[in-house]
């Protein structure tokens, strides 16, 4: 119960610390960026004399001037009306006429009274004729179809012309054409008048203003108007001159009038707070999902936050000189080396949002920043030494300088300005490398971070433990070097960290320095001390070297990852030699407990530790082969790997069966290079 309570309390402490860190970083970044977006404001009104030149803090659109030009362009577009001729107007008119005459024919075929026929025909709502007019149409009898055809032809002729909506002249002209045709058709005058009335009713405008096209044209005209831009540092109001109403409007647009806290600025402050909180949230969220071990380590969160704050502060300082000096590559390099390149990539890409605010959303700087982060994060994925930072810096400097130059050439023809911009970019990247080299030891020390660089420093033969191993246990030292070669090659092949694998191999047997002569590789033909002691005692001595090594590593402050490899490289394997020796010589072999002859463990818990176990066992086993051949070596490697698999020593170390097969092939390739067949050199025969 107490253990559970302690775990929960520890989790809560981590949450509180992480929350406090988040809040602190949020407030610091928010306040820093607030100084950027809040320009100096002035108390001015129309007619006041300006005491200083007032310049635009950023590039901005002159909304008033732009809107005025847009309205002019839109008004002109509306004057050029767009029309559409609707053929369905004619079709509807002809359909109505046919409907009328078809009804007349239908009614005439019936035996109804004339007044009943007229009543039925009047139900056609498209026409509003008098009873006398309907009577004339009913009395046509067999001529109905002929008259119908005549009216349809008249409408066909009329609608060949366009009759514009709301244009009375067009409508009169169309009716005149109809009247003229009917007058020339040699029909009775009364019938002619009726037909004219029918045609007049069905003559309607067929040409209409196309509002959709016109609105589209208006919108296009609006879009085609270029924005009136007020450039950054452009003088709005000159010192000593009276302020005009127009200047007051521009100052209002730019938020440079001190009329209390305007809504626009209040919204800007709130928006900035939301933006900063959101960016930090996304960063923390990504880390929690992709690297929970980093997220749960308060020290690592503080490290990431510290790098973020330092870079933002440096960026704000250097932006005063030139935005191209901003050393964003530095933070990308530091996070890649100290933590992880994926975290570095995501966190620093999100940090570009803050940088964009600092540089006034300068597109060239933003593009260069994105490229800086990508190159800085990916260029040091496999850093081996501190010089790699310098080499990477030079490489990135060349690329970004060239990129900056080409961007400048695309956007400007001012060669002098482009060259200055390119120079600042190159200086900024070089400064990033210098800062990274200078800050790296500081962060390593303060936050106790184990980097590949630090690990490689541990591989120096002059390190105390390495020197001790070489001087006191030379056989073990040589064995460790051979194991390191195998482990490094295997780790490289399966995507592990080859540096961790190599350094872990160097230190895995340092515990043997306490009793070096009890281990076969250090006996050099001398008597075997195990011959004088019991198998039980021999086993205790053999088993103790992992514990002794762990104590020595802790004493010399060797990184935790190497300590784990020292402790885990034998897992819970059986010391078979002494176990079977005692069992075979014992009168009661059933009383011999296997547990007493096993390493205490734990078994390997990560990839490099599992690789070290296999490398250690393989190297020792292959070295014991008399007259090693390719076949013998392969058989021994296969046996060692199968034994580790069967004894479940590799179940916790994230090595897949595919990885193990790759490791096997890598071992064989490496060992083949070590134990290749050598020809026997002839000696000169002595002449008697």
C-alpha positions as CSV (number, residue, x, y, z in Angstrom):
1,X,0.0,0.0,0.0
2,X,2.8,2.4,0.9
3,X,4.6,1.5,-2.4
4,X,1.5,2.3,-4.4
5,X,1.0,5.6,-2.5
6,X,4.6,6.6,-3.1
7,X,4.3,5.9,-6.9
8,X,1.1,8.0,-7.1
9,X,2.8,10.8,-5.2
10,X,5.8,10.7,-7.5
11,X,3.5,10.9,-10.5
12,X,1.7,13.9,-9.0
13,X,5.0,15.6,-8.3
14,X,6.1,15.1,-11.9
15,X,2.7,16.6,-13.1
16,X,3.0,19.6,-10.9
17,X,6.6,20.2,-11.9
18,X,5.7,19.8,-15.6
19,X,2.7,22.2,-15.2
20,X,4.9,24.8,-13.5
21,X,7.5,24.5,-16.2
22,X,4.8,24.9,-18.9
23,X,3.3,28.0,-17.2
24,X,6.7,29.6,-16.7
25,X,7.8,29.1,-20.3
26,X,4.4,30.3,-21.5
27,X,4.6,33.6,-19.5
28,X,8.2,34.3,-20.5
29,X,7.6,33.7,-24.2
30,X,4.3,35.6,-24.1
31,X,5.9,38.6,-22.4
32,X,8.9,38.6,-24.8
33,X,6.7,38.4,-27.9
34,X,4.4,41.0,-26.5
35,X,7.2,43.6,-26.7
36,X,7.5,42.7,-30.4
37,X,3.8,43.1,-31.4
38,X,3.1,46.2,-29.3
39,X,4.6,49.2,-31.1
40,X,5.0,52.7,-29.5
41,X,1.7,54.6,-29.7
42,X,1.1,58.4,-29.9
43,X,-1.4,60.9,-28.6
44,X,-2.4,62.8,-31.7
45,X,-5.5,64.4,-33.3
46,X,-6.1,66.4,-36.5
47,X,-4.1,69.5,-36.6
48,X,-1.5,68.5,-34.0
49,X,2.1,69.0,-34.8
50,X,4.2,65.8,-34.8
51,X,7.2,65.9,-32.5
52,X,8.9,62.9,-34.2
53,X,8.8,61.1,-37.5
54,X,6.2,58.3,-37.2
55,X,7.0,55.3,-39.3
56,X,5.0,52.2,-40.1
57,X,6.2,49.3,-37.8
58,X,5.4,46.7,-40.4
59,X,4.3,46.3,-44.0
60,X,0.6,46.7,-44.1
61,X,-2.2,47.3,-46.5
62,X,-3.7,50.8,-46.8
63,X,-7.2,49.6,-46.5
64,X,-8.9,52.9,-47.1
65,X,-6.9,53.7,-50.3
66,X,-7.3,50.1,-51.5
67,X,-11.1,50.0,-50.8
68,X,-11.5,53.3,-52.7
69,X,-9.7,51.8,-55.8
70,X,-11.7,48.6,-55.5
71,X,-15.0,50.5,-55.5
72,X,-14.0,52.5,-58.6
73,X,-13.1,49.3,-60.4
74,X,-16.4,47.6,-59.3
75,X,-18.5,50.6,-60.4
76,X,-16.9,50.5,-63.9
77,X,-17.5,46.7,-64.1
78,X,-21.2,47.3,-63.3
79,X,-21.5,49.7,-66.2
80,X,-20.5,47.0,-68.6
81,X,-23.6,44.9,-68.2
82,X,-23.6,41.2,-69.0
83,X,-26.7,39.9,-70.9
84,X,-28.3,36.5,-71.5
85,X,-30.9,35.6,-74.1
86,X,-33.4,33.0,-72.9
87,X,-34.8,30.8,-75.7
88,X,-37.3,29.4,-73.3
89,X,-39.3,32.6,-73.5
90,X,-40.1,31.9,-77.2
91,X,-40.7,28.3,-76.4
92,X,-43.2,29.1,-73.7
93,X,-45.0,31.6,-75.9
94,X,-45.4,29.0,-78.7
95,X,-46.5,26.4,-76.2
96,X,-49.2,28.7,-74.9
97,X,-50.5,29.5,-78.4
98,X,-50.6,25.8,-79.2
99,X,-52.3,25.1,-76.0
100,X,-55.0,27.7,-76.8
101,X,-55.7,26.5,-80.4
102,X,-55.6,22.8,-79.4
103,X,-58.2,23.5,-76.8
104,X,-60.4,25.3,-79.4
105,X,-60.1,22.3,-81.7
106,X,-61.0,20.0,-78.9
107,X,-64.0,22.0,-77.9
108,X,-65.2,22.3,-81.5
109,X,-65.2,18.5,-81.8
110,X,-67.7,18.3,-78.9
111,X,-71.5,18.9,-79.0
112,X,-71.4,21.6,-76.3
113,X,-73.2,24.9,-76.6
114,X,-71.0,27.7,-77.9
115,X,-71.1,29.5,-74.5
116,X,-69.9,26.3,-72.8
117,X,-67.1,25.9,-75.3
118,X,-66.0,29.5,-74.6
119,X,-66.2,28.9,-70.8
120,X,-63.9,25.9,-71.1
121,X,-61.4,27.8,-73.4
122,X,-61.3,30.7,-70.9
123,X,-59.8,28.4,-68.3
124,X,-56.5,28.7,-70.1
125,X,-55.0,31.4,-67.9
126,X,-52.3,32.5,-70.2
127,X,-54.8,34.5,-72.3
128,X,-57.4,37.1,-71.2
129,X,-59.6,37.7,-74.2
130,X,-63.1,38.9,-74.4
131,X,-66.1,36.6,-75.0
132,X,-66.5,38.1,-78.5
133,X,-62.8,37.4,-79.3
134,X,-63.2,33.8,-78.1
135,X,-66.4,33.5,-80.2
136,X,-64.4,34.6,-83.3
137,X,-61.8,31.9,-82.6
138,X,-64.4,29.2,-82.0
139,X,-66.1,30.1,-85.3
140,X,-62.9,29.4,-87.2
141,X,-63.8,25.6,-87.4
142,X,-61.7,23.9,-90.0
143,X,-59.4,27.0,-90.4
144,X,-58.3,26.7,-86.8
145,X,-55.1,24.8,-87.6
146,X,-54.2,27.2,-90.4
147,X,-54.6,30.2,-88.1
148,X,-52.6,28.4,-85.4
149,X,-49.7,27.9,-87.8
150,X,-49.9,31.5,-88.8
151,X,-49.6,32.7,-85.2
152,X,-46.7,30.4,-84.4
153,X,-44.9,31.6,-87.5
154,X,-45.4,35.2,-86.4
155,X,-43.9,34.5,-83.0
156,X,-41.0,32.7,-84.6
157,X,-40.3,35.8,-86.6
158,X,-40.7,38.1,-83.7
159,X,-38.4,36.2,-81.4
160,X,-35.6,36.2,-83.9
161,X,-34.9,39.7,-82.5
162,X,-33.7,40.3,-79.0
163,X,-36.2,42.0,-76.7
164,X,-34.3,43.6,-73.8
165,X,-35.9,43.6,-70.4
166,X,-37.1,47.1,-69.2
167,X,-36.6,48.5,-72.7
168,X,-40.0,49.6,-74.0
169,X,-38.7,50.4,-77.4
170,X,-37.7,46.8,-78.1
171,X,-41.1,45.6,-76.9
172,X,-43.0,48.0,-79.2
173,X,-40.7,47.0,-82.2
174,X,-41.5,43.4,-81.6
175,X,-45.3,44.0,-81.5
176,X,-45.0,46.1,-84.6
177,X,-43.4,43.2,-86.5
178,X,-46.2,40.9,-85.4
179,X,-48.8,43.4,-86.4
180,X,-47.2,43.9,-89.8
181,X,-47.1,40.2,-90.6
182,X,-50.7,39.7,-89.5
183,X,-51.8,42.6,-91.6
184,X,-50.2,41.1,-94.7
185,X,-51.8,37.7,-94.2
186,X,-55.2,38.5,-95.9
187,X,-57.4,37.5,-93.1
188,X,-60.6,39.0,-91.8
189,X,-60.1,42.3,-89.9
190,X,-61.8,41.1,-86.7
191,X,-59.8,37.9,-86.7
192,X,-56.6,40.0,-87.4
193,X,-57.3,42.1,-84.3
194,X,-57.9,39.0,-82.1
195,X,-54.6,37.4,-83.4
196,X,-52.7,40.7,-82.8
197,X,-54.0,40.6,-79.2
198,X,-52.9,37.0,-78.8
199,X,-49.5,37.8,-80.1
200,X,-49.1,40.9,-78.0
201,X,-49.9,38.9,-74.9
202,X,-47.2,36.3,-75.7
203,X,-44.5,38.9,-76.7
204,X,-42.3,39.3,-73.7
205,X,-38.6,40.3,-73.1
206,X,-36.1,37.5,-73.9
207,X,-32.9,39.4,-73.2
208,X,-32.0,39.9,-69.5
209,X,-29.2,41.2,-67.5
210,X,-27.0,38.3,-66.3
211,X,-26.6,39.2,-62.7
212,X,-24.4,36.2,-62.0
213,X,-21.9,37.1,-64.7
214,X,-22.0,40.7,-63.8
215,X,-21.3,39.9,-60.1
216,X,-18.5,37.6,-61.3
217,X,-17.1,40.4,-63.4
218,X,-17.4,42.8,-60.5
219,X,-15.5,40.4,-58.2
220,X,-12.8,39.9,-60.8
221,X,-12.5,43.6,-61.1
222,X,-12.1,43.9,-57.3
223,X,-9.5,41.1,-57.2
224,X,-7.5,42.7,-60.0
225,X,-7.0,45.9,-58.0
226,X,-3.5,45.8,-56.5
227,X,-3.3,46.4,-52.8
228,X,-2.0,49.8,-51.7
229,X,0.9,48.9,-49.4
230,X,2.3,51.0,-46.6
231,X,5.9,49.7,-46.4
232,X,7.7,49.0,-43.2
233,X,9.6,52.2,-42.0
234,X,7.7,54.3,-44.4
235,X,7.1,57.8,-42.8
236,X,3.4,58.3,-42.1
237,X,3.8,61.7,-40.3
238,X,6.9,63.9,-40.6
239,X,8.3,65.7,-37.6
240,X,7.1,69.4,-37.4
241,X,4.2,69.0,-39.7
242,X,0.5,69.2,-38.8
243,X,-1.4,65.9,-38.8
244,X,-4.1,65.5,-41.4
245,X,-7.3,63.5,-41.1
246,X,-6.0,61.0,-43.7
247,X,-2.9,60.4,-41.6
248,X,-5.0,59.9,-38.5
249,X,-6.9,57.2,-40.4
250,X,-3.7,55.5,-41.4
251,X,-2.3,55.7,-37.8
252,X,-5.6,54.1,-36.6
253,X,-5.1,51.3,-39.2
254,X,-1.6,50.7,-37.9
255,X,-2.7,50.9,-34.2
256,X,-0.3,53.7,-33.5
257,X,-2.8,56.0,-31.8
258,X,-2.9,55.9,-28.0
259,X,-6.6,56.1,-27.6
260,X,-6.6,53.6,-24.7
261,X,-6.5,49.9,-25.3
262,X,-8.2,49.4,-28.6
263,X,-10.2,46.3,-29.3
264,X,-7.8,45.4,-32.1
265,X,-4.9,45.4,-29.7
266,X,-6.9,43.6,-27.0
267,X,-7.7,40.9,-29.5
268,X,-4.1,40.8,-30.6
269,X,-2.9,40.3,-27.0
270,X,-5.5,37.5,-26.4
271,X,-4.7,35.9,-29.8
272,X,-1.0,36.0,-29.0
273,X,-1.6,34.2,-25.6
274,X,-3.7,31.6,-27.4
275,X,-1.1,31.1,-30.0
276,X,1.8,30.7,-27.5
277,X,-0.3,28.3,-25.4
278,X,-1.3,26.3,-28.4
279,X,2.3,25.9,-29.8
280,X,3.6,24.8,-26.4
281,X,0.7,22.4,-26.0
282,X,1.4,20.8,-29.4
283,X,5.1,20.5,-28.5
284,X,4.3,18.8,-25.2
285,X,1.6,16.6,-26.7
286,X,4.0,15.3,-29.4
287,X,6.7,14.5,-26.9
288,X,4.2,12.7,-24.6
289,X,3.0,10.5,-27.5
290,X,6.3,9.8,-29.3
291,X,8.8,9.9,-26.4
292,X,6.9,9.3,-23.1
293,X,10.2,8.6,-21.3
294,X,11.3,12.2,-22.1
295,X,7.9,13.6,-21.2
296,X,7.9,12.0,-17.8
297,X,11.4,13.2,-17.1
298,X,11.0,16.7,-15.7
299,X,14.7,17.4,-16.3
300,X,14.3,16.8,-20.0
301,X,11.3,19.0,-20.2
302,X,13.2,21.8,-18.5
303,X,16.1,21.2,-20.9
304,X,13.9,21.6,-24.0
305,X,12.2,24.7,-22.5
306,X,15.6,26.2,-21.6
307,X,16.9,25.8,-25.2
308,X,13.7,27.3,-26.5
309,X,13.9,30.4,-24.3
310,X,17.6,30.9,-25.0
311,X,17.1,30.8,-28.7
312,X,14.1,33.2,-28.6
313,X,16.1,35.7,-26.5
314,X,19.1,35.5,-28.8
315,X,16.8,35.9,-31.8
316,X,15.2,39.0,-30.4
317,X,18.7,40.5,-29.7
318,X,20.1,39.7,-33.2
319,X,17.0,40.7,-35.0
320,X,17.9,44.3,-34.2
321,X,21.0,43.9,-36.4
322,X,19.4,41.6,-39.1
323,X,16.8,38.8,-39.0
324,X,19.1,36.7,-41.1
325,X,21.4,36.3,-38.1
326,X,18.9,34.3,-36.1
327,X,20.8,31.1,-35.0
328,X,17.9,28.7,-35.2
329,X,20.3,25.9,-36.4
330,X,21.8,26.0,-32.9
331,X,18.7,24.9,-31.1
332,X,18.1,22.2,-33.7
333,X,21.6,20.8,-33.2
334,X,21.5,20.9,-29.4
335,X,18.1,19.1,-29.2
336,X,19.3,16.5,-31.7
337,X,22.5,15.8,-29.8
338,X,21.0,16.0,-26.3
339,X,17.6,14.4,-26.8
340,X,16.3,13.1,-30.2
341,X,16.3,14.3,-33.8
342,X,12.5,13.8,-34.2
343,X,11.8,15.9,-31.1
344,X,14.2,18.5,-32.4
345,X,12.6,18.6,-35.8
346,X,9.0,19.0,-34.5
347,X,9.7,21.3,-31.6
348,X,11.9,23.7,-33.6
349,X,9.6,23.7,-36.6
350,X,6.9,24.9,-34.2
351,X,9.3,27.4,-32.7
352,X,9.5,29.0,-36.2
353,X,6.0,30.5,-35.4
354,X,7.7,32.5,-32.6
355,X,10.6,33.4,-34.9
356,X,8.1,34.6,-37.6
357,X,6.5,37.0,-35.1
358,X,9.9,38.3,-34.1
359,X,10.9,39.0,-37.7
360,X,7.6,40.5,-38.7
361,X,6.6,37.4,-40.8
362,X,9.5,38.0,-43.2
363,X,8.8,35.2,-45.8
364,X,12.5,34.8,-46.7
365,X,13.6,34.4,-43.1
366,X,10.7,32.0,-42.4
367,X,11.7,29.8,-45.4
368,X,15.4,29.8,-44.3
369,X,14.4,29.0,-40.7
370,X,12.4,25.9,-41.9
371,X,15.4,24.7,-43.9
372,X,17.7,25.5,-41.0
373,X,15.7,23.3,-38.6
374,X,15.5,20.4,-41.1
375,X,19.2,20.4,-41.8
376,X,20.2,21.1,-38.2
377,X,18.0,18.3,-36.9
378,X,18.8,15.6,-39.5
379,X,22.5,16.5,-40.1
380,X,23.6,15.3,-36.7
381,X,21.4,12.2,-36.3
382,X,24.6,10.1,-35.9
383,X,27.1,12.5,-34.4
384,X,30.3,10.8,-33.4
385,X,32.5,13.6,-32.1
386,X,32.4,17.3,-31.3
387,X,34.1,18.1,-34.6
388,X,31.0,16.7,-36.4
389,X,29.2,19.8,-35.2
390,X,31.7,22.0,-37.0
391,X,31.6,19.9,-40.2
392,X,27.8,20.0,-40.2
393,X,27.8,23.8,-39.5
394,X,30.1,24.4,-42.5
395,X,27.9,22.1,-44.7
396,X,24.7,23.9,-43.6
397,X,26.3,27.3,-44.0
398,X,27.1,26.6,-47.7
399,X,23.6,25.3,-48.4
400,X,21.7,28.1,-46.7
401,X,24.0,30.8,-48.0
402,X,23.3,29.6,-51.5
403,X,19.6,29.3,-50.8
404,X,19.5,32.8,-49.4
405,X,21.3,34.1,-52.5
406,X,18.9,32.4,-54.9
407,X,15.8,33.6,-52.9
408,X,17.2,37.1,-53.0
409,X,17.8,36.9,-56.8
410,X,14.2,35.8,-57.3
411,X,12.6,38.5,-55.1
412,X,14.9,41.4,-55.8
413,X,17.5,42.8,-58.3
414,X,19.5,44.7,-55.7
415,X,22.7,42.8,-55.8
416,X,24.2,44.7,-52.9
417,X,21.3,44.0,-50.6
418,X,21.3,40.3,-51.7
419,X,25.0,39.9,-50.9
420,X,24.5,41.5,-47.5
421,X,21.5,39.2,-46.8
422,X,23.6,36.2,-47.8
423,X,26.5,37.3,-45.7
424,X,24.3,37.7,-42.6
425,X,22.8,34.2,-43.3
426,X,26.3,32.6,-43.4
427,X,27.4,34.5,-40.2
428,X,24.2,33.4,-38.5
429,X,24.8,29.7,-39.3
430,X,28.4,29.9,-38.2
431,X,27.3,31.6,-35.0
432,X,24.9,28.7,-34.5
433,X,27.7,26.2,-34.7
434,X,29.9,28.1,-32.3
435,X,27.0,28.5,-29.8
436,X,26.2,24.7,-30.1
437,X,29.8,23.7,-29.3
438,X,29.9,26.2,-26.4
439,X,26.5,25.4,-24.9
440,X,26.7,21.6,-25.3
441,X,29.1,20.9,-22.4
442,X,27.0,23.2,-20.2
443,X,23.8,21.4,-20.9
444,X,25.5,18.0,-20.6
445,X,26.8,18.9,-17.1
446,X,23.7,20.8,-15.8
447,X,21.2,18.2,-16.9
448,X,23.4,15.1,-16.7
449,X,22.6,14.1,-20.3
450,X,24.5,11.3,-22.0
451,X,25.3,12.1,-25.6
452,X,27.2,10.1,-28.2
453,X,29.9,12.7,-27.8
454,X,30.2,12.1,-24.1
455,X,30.1,8.3,-24.7
456,X,33.0,8.6,-27.2
457,X,35.0,10.5,-24.6
458,X,34.5,7.6,-22.3
459,X,36.1,5.3,-24.9
460,X,39.4,7.1,-24.6
461,X,42.1,4.6,-23.4
462,X,43.3,7.2,-20.9
463,X,40.0,7.1,-19.0
464,X,40.7,5.7,-15.5
465,X,38.7,2.5,-15.8
466,X,39.9,1.8,-19.4
467,X,43.5,2.3,-18.3
468,X,42.9,0.0,-15.3
469,X,41.4,-2.7,-17.6
470,X,44.4,-2.5,-20.0
471,X,47.0,-2.6,-17.2
472,X,45.5,-5.2,-14.9
473,X,43.5,-7.4,-17.2
474,X,45.0,-7.2,-20.7
475,X,43.2,-10.3,-21.9
476,X,39.9,-8.9,-20.9
477,X,40.8,-5.6,-22.5
478,X,41.5,-7.4,-25.8
479,X,38.3,-9.4,-25.4
480,X,36.3,-6.1,-24.8
481,X,37.8,-4.6,-28.0
482,X,36.8,-7.6,-30.1
483,X,33.3,-7.6,-28.5
484,X,33.0,-3.8,-29.3
485,X,33.7,-4.5,-33.0
486,X,31.0,-7.1,-33.1
487,X,28.5,-5.1,-31.1
488,X,29.1,-1.9,-33.1
489,X,28.6,-3.6,-36.5
490,X,25.5,-5.4,-35.3
491,X,23.9,-2.3,-33.8
492,X,24.6,-0.4,-37.0
493,X,22.9,-3.1,-39.0
494,X,19.6,-3.2,-36.9
495,X,19.2,0.5,-36.3
496,X,20.6,0.6,-32.8
497,X,23.0,3.1,-31.4
498,X,26.5,1.9,-32.4
499,X,28.2,4.3,-30.0
500,X,26.3,3.0,-27.0
501,X,27.0,-0.6,-28.2
502,X,30.7,0.0,-28.6
503,X,31.2,1.9,-25.3
504,X,29.1,-0.6,-23.4
505,X,31.3,-3.4,-24.8
506,X,34.4,-1.5,-23.6
507,X,33.1,-1.3,-20.0
508,X,31.0,-4.5,-19.7
509,X,33.8,-6.6,-18.0
510,X,35.5,-3.9,-15.9
511,X,34.5,-5.9,-12.8
512,X,37.0,-8.6,-13.8
513,X,39.8,-6.2,-12.8
514,X,39.1,-7.0,-9.1
515,X,40.2,-10.7,-9.7
516,X,41.7,-10.7,-13.2
517,X,43.5,-14.1,-13.0
518,X,40.3,-16.0,-12.2
519,X,39.3,-15.3,-15.8
520,X,40.8,-17.5,-18.5
521,X,41.7,-14.7,-21.0
522,X,44.1,-13.2,-18.3
523,X,45.9,-16.4,-17.2
524,X,48.5,-16.3,-20.0
525,X,49.6,-19.9,-19.5
526,X,49.8,-19.6,-15.7
527,X,48.2,-22.0,-13.3
528,X,44.4,-21.9,-13.2
529,X,43.4,-20.7,-9.7
530,X,40.1,-22.4,-10.1
531,X,41.9,-25.8,-9.8
532,X,42.6,-25.0,-6.2
533,X,39.1,-24.0,-5.1
534,X,35.7,-25.6,-5.2
535,X,33.3,-25.1,-8.1
536,X,30.9,-23.2,-5.8
537,X,33.5,-20.7,-4.9
538,X,34.6,-20.4,-8.5
539,X,31.0,-19.7,-9.5
540,X,30.7,-17.0,-6.9
541,X,33.8,-15.3,-8.2
542,X,32.6,-15.5,-11.8
543,X,29.2,-14.3,-11.0
544,X,30.5,-11.4,-8.9
545,X,32.2,-9.6,-11.8
546,X,28.9,-8.0,-13.0
547,X,28.1,-6.7,-9.5
548,X,31.7,-5.5,-9.1
549,X,31.6,-3.8,-12.5
550,X,28.4,-2.0,-11.6
551,X,29.9,-0.7,-8.3
552,X,33.0,0.5,-10.1
553,X,30.9,2.2,-12.8
554,X,28.8,4.0,-10.2
555,X,31.9,5.1,-8.3
556,X,33.4,6.6,-11.5
557,X,30.0,8.2,-12.5
558,X,29.7,6.2,-15.7
559,X,26.4,7.0,-17.5
560,X,23.3,4.9,-16.5
561,X,23.0,3.3,-19.9
562,X,26.5,1.8,-19.6
563,X,25.8,0.7,-16.0
564,X,22.7,-1.2,-17.2
565,X,24.7,-2.9,-19.9
566,X,27.3,-4.0,-17.4
567,X,24.6,-5.5,-15.2
568,X,22.6,-7.1,-18.0
569,X,25.1,-8.5,-20.4
570,X,24.9,-12.0,-18.8
571,X,21.2,-11.8,-18.0
572,X,20.2,-14.9,-16.0
573,X,22.4,-17.3,-18.0
574,X,23.9,-20.4,-16.4
575,X,27.6,-20.8,-15.6
576,X,27.6,-24.2,-17.3
577,X,31.2,-25.2,-16.8
578,X,31.2,-25.2,-13.0
579,X,27.6,-26.3,-12.8
580,X,28.2,-29.5,-14.7
581,X,31.6,-30.0,-13.1
582,X,30.1,-30.0,-9.7
583,X,27.1,-32.0,-10.7
584,X,29.2,-34.7,-12.4
585,X,31.5,-35.0,-9.4
586,X,28.8,-34.9,-6.8
587,X,27.5,-38.0,-5.0
588,X,24.1,-36.4,-4.9
589,X,23.7,-34.5,-8.2
590,X,20.0,-34.0,-7.6
591,X,20.9,-31.6,-4.7
592,X,22.8,-29.3,-6.9
593,X,20.6,-26.3,-7.6
594,X,20.8,-24.6,-10.9
595,X,19.8,-21.3,-9.5
596,X,23.0,-21.1,-7.5
597,X,25.0,-21.1,-10.8
598,X,23.0,-18.4,-12.6
599,X,23.8,-14.8,-13.0
600,X,21.4,-12.6,-11.0
601,X,20.3,-10.6,-14.0
602,X,18.3,-8.7,-15.0
603,X,18.0,-9.8,-18.7
604,X,18.7,-7.2,-21.4
605,X,16.1,-4.5,-21.4
606,X,17.0,-2.6,-24.6
607,X,18.4,-3.3,-28.0
608,X,22.1,-2.5,-27.4
609,X,22.2,-4.5,-24.2
610,X,20.8,-7.6,-26.0
611,X,23.4,-7.1,-28.8
612,X,26.2,-6.9,-26.2
613,X,25.1,-10.2,-24.6
614,X,25.2,-12.0,-28.0
615,X,28.5,-10.3,-29.0
616,X,30.2,-11.2,-25.7
617,X,29.1,-14.9,-25.8
618,X,30.0,-15.2,-29.5
619,X,33.4,-13.7,-29.2
620,X,34.4,-15.9,-26.2
621,X,33.0,-19.0,-27.8
622,X,34.6,-18.5,-31.2
623,X,38.0,-17.7,-29.6
624,X,37.8,-21.1,-27.9
625,X,37.6,-23.0,-31.2
626,X,40.8,-24.9,-32.2
627,X,41.8,-24.2,-35.8
628,X,38.7,-22.1,-36.6
629,X,37.1,-22.5,-40.0
630,X,34.2,-20.7,-41.6
631,X,32.0,-23.7,-41.0
632,X,33.0,-24.1,-37.4
633,X,32.5,-20.4,-36.7
634,X,29.0,-20.4,-38.3
635,X,28.0,-23.4,-36.3
636,X,29.2,-21.9,-33.0
637,X,27.4,-18.5,-33.8
638,X,24.2,-20.3,-34.5
639,X,24.4,-22.4,-31.3
640,X,25.1,-19.3,-29.2
641,X,22.2,-17.4,-30.7
642,X,19.8,-20.3,-30.4
643,X,20.8,-20.9,-26.8
644,X,20.0,-17.2,-25.9
645,X,16.7,-17.5,-27.6
646,X,15.7,-20.8,-26.0
647,X,16.7,-19.5,-22.6
648,X,14.5,-16.4,-23.2
649,X,17.3,-14.0,-22.5
650,X,16.2,-11.6,-25.3
651,X,12.5,-11.3,-24.7
652,X,12.7,-7.8,-23.2
653,X,15.2,-6.0,-25.5
654,X,13.1,-5.1,-28.6
655,X,15.1,-7.3,-30.9
656,X,12.9,-9.0,-33.5
657,X,13.6,-12.4,-35.2
658,X,14.5,-10.4,-38.3
659,X,16.9,-8.3,-36.3
660,X,18.5,-11.4,-34.8
661,X,19.0,-12.9,-38.3
662,X,20.6,-9.7,-39.4
663,X,22.9,-9.7,-36.3
664,X,23.9,-13.3,-37.1
665,X,24.9,-12.4,-40.6
666,X,26.8,-9.4,-39.4
667,X,28.7,-11.5,-36.8
668,X,29.7,-14.0,-39.5
669,X,30.9,-11.3,-41.8
670,X,32.9,-9.6,-39.1
671,X,34.4,-12.8,-37.7
672,X,35.3,-13.9,-41.2
673,X,37.4,-10.8,-41.5
674,X,39.1,-11.6,-38.2
675,X,39.7,-15.3,-38.6
676,X,40.3,-15.5,-42.3
677,X,42.7,-18.2,-43.6
678,X,46.3,-17.1,-43.5
679,X,49.0,-18.8,-45.7
680,X,52.0,-20.2,-44.0
681,X,55.0,-18.2,-44.9
682,X,58.0,-20.4,-46.1
683,X,61.3,-20.2,-44.3
684,X,64.7,-20.4,-45.9
685,X,66.3,-23.8,-45.8
686,X,69.7,-23.9,-44.0
687,X,72.5,-25.3,-46.1
688,X,74.6,-27.8,-44.3
